[in-house]
Amino acid sequence: MKLAEIHPPQTPAARAAWELAAEYHSEAMLNHTMRSWLWAEGIAAERSLPGVDHELLYVAALLHDLGTVPEFDNHTLSYEEAAGHVGKALTAGAGWEPARRERVAEVIIRHNWTSVDPELDLEGHLLELATGLDITGANIEALPQAFLHEVIETYPRGSLADEFSACVTDQARRKPATAAGRLVNNGLVERMRRHPLE
């Protein structure tokens, strides 16, 4: 598996997702979204999973953490729910039908579940595995070492551990009943510091 073999979808929604993520995320967080997409695509390829909606997966991956940035932070909703609403708005503008817009929100929200059944939501399953791998190193054995290092060289982790720990800790303080609270209570900060790719 080579990085050059994986290409972003060339659709209005995909291009808009990239532009939005690039405008509002720091370099470290933008790289996190790209690695999350690449890990998800890599896992799908390694497991020969059929039926992946690659456009949906890309858009969800690029937007999944936008609820952590001040401009899209919601004072009552979890950051993944806030990001899901951003996804619905963006894809509405790209002409997606209502059911497909709802799917992008579901995938974004479910990335923070502790586990997503692929029979329920294949793209949600892939994004949940991919973001877990990128944030804490969970299931890192799912991808070849050469591919992991090629992606890291192209999209470095940079200050991700400090930035993501800070924003999720802030989310957990203000909204303790959300997934951010669970992540922080489960030792997110220390697990990020001990990430095998750091």
Secondary structure, DSSP 8 states (H G I E B T S, - for coil): --GGG-----SHHHHHHHHHHHHHS-HHHHHHHHHHHHHHHHHHHHTT-----HHHHHHHHHHTTGGGSTTT--SSS-HHHHHHHHHHHHHHHTT--HHHHHHHHHHHHHTTSS---TTT-HHHHHHHHHHHHHHH-TTGGGS-HHHHHHHHHHS--TTHHHHHHHHHHHHHHH-TTSHHHHHHHTTHHHHHHT-TT-
